[in-house]
Amino acid sequence: MISLDSKTLPVNINIHLLPTPKFKTVLVTVLLHQVLEKKLAAKTALLPAVLERGTVKYPSLRDLKIRLEELYGAELGADVIKKGERQILSFSLEVVNDKFAPGENLLRQGLLILKDVISNPFLENGTFKRDYVHQEKEQLAKEIRGLINEKVNYALERCVQEMCPTERFGVYKYGSIEELDPVSPEGLYEYYRSLLKNNPMDIFVVGDVDTEETFDLVQEAFSFPRNGGPGELPPMEVYNIPGEVRYREEKLPINQGKLTLGYRTNTSYQDEEYVDLLFYNGILGSFPHSKLFQNVREKASLAYYSFSRLEKHKGIQLVGSGIEVDNYQQALEIILEQVELIKKGKISREEMENTKRALINLYKVVGDSPYSLVNFYMDGLIGEREEGVDYFINKIEGIKEDNVVAVAHKVYLDTIYFLRSEDGEGGEQS
């Protein structure tokens, strides 16, 4: 498996190289870390879109795209990622490997464009261009309001908000309209200058590259001034044994109810038992052979879908099911029963073997995509784990039923959230 080669620049930027001959392109991803906070989330989420609009050298999106096309169709992207209680600005550039375009220096040129987008944004009267900020605020507001149209994701997000009302994890990754409305070009620019100067930054490079040469290229491009301190973010709140289970119900004009259960697993990615938890989640609801799919959807025919997923850095598990409103109580009872069965060790050999095989397959394909590789090693950085893919595969191979049962006993139900139709009547189908 590909090994990570890391180095820290004097300007407190961490460079991570993943040399591999597997890809014909080189992917460069820059991650700027910020703590997830209600008052900062909308401003942070707005930044990638504003920065993509233009640089000092390429003042419009059109100018930027023309320049990228000159580099054999290089691709540039920017977004915001939520990882536990971190909100991360992500900037990516993918260029054709220089080996397929001798003499063009595509990686060097691409790095300079990426550096311009991040450190030399187009300014108007000493701040972000007003039109750019206004237009991107409108787009972000549509994104925030549009969540309600994606009922599955909306129900999951609302369950998290009800579950973590006073925790950073309860903040939506794009923030809120209330926090977005007052953002000005001047305030956004001052915030970004501080963020760029002080917060942790990581750069990943994936592709068939020479290690020393690439370190030098990145150091040459990303030489803008930054503070030399560690720039550490506060630790995440993971360990929590809830008291009484919270019940929340919300009514909207929908036909299909969305039942979501939020669990505290008291195990995060950095814990030794994380792979046991991953296995537990696989048995419960990650795959077609899992207990939720088989018992709630297939056997009882109570759900259009039923699954469980982990937020590995926060240690939260969400169970989601799409059900008829009248089936609420029966569906809830069967879901709770599946969780209890695992705690009691009622796990079949077939469930163990199928979960083992499915999880190993997921890890085996990590190396098939440069983006998957970056995501895997980014999780490692955040979770302070240095192990590679082979470590996780070996751990999965060795997991026994006792490991799954032990980690299951650390899992506690926190919140039950039900999104249902208004007054028992259907509405839009979703």
Buried (B, 14 or more C-beta within 10 A) or exposed (E): EBEBBBBEBEBBBBBBBBBBEBBEBBBBBBBBBBBBBBEBBBBBBBBBBBBBBBBEBBBBEEBBEEBBEEBEEBEBEBBBBBBBBBBBBBBBBBBBBBEEBEEBBBBBBBBBBBBBBBBBBBBEEEBBBEEBBEBBBEEBBEEBEEBEEEBBEBBBBBBBBBBBEEBBBBBBBBBBEEBBEEBBBBBBBEBBEEBBBEBBBBBBBBBBBEEEEBBEBBBEBBBEEBEEEEBEBEEBBBEBEBEEEBEBEBBBEBBBBBBBBBBBBBBBBBBEBBBBBBBBBBBBBBBEBBBBBBBBBEEBEBBBBBBBBBBBBBBBBBBBBBBBBEBBEBBBEBBBEBBEBBBEEBBEEEBBEBBBEBBBEBBEEBBEBBBBBBBBBBBBBBBEBEEBBEBBBEBBEEBEBEBBBBBBEBBBBBBBBBBBBEEEEEEEEB
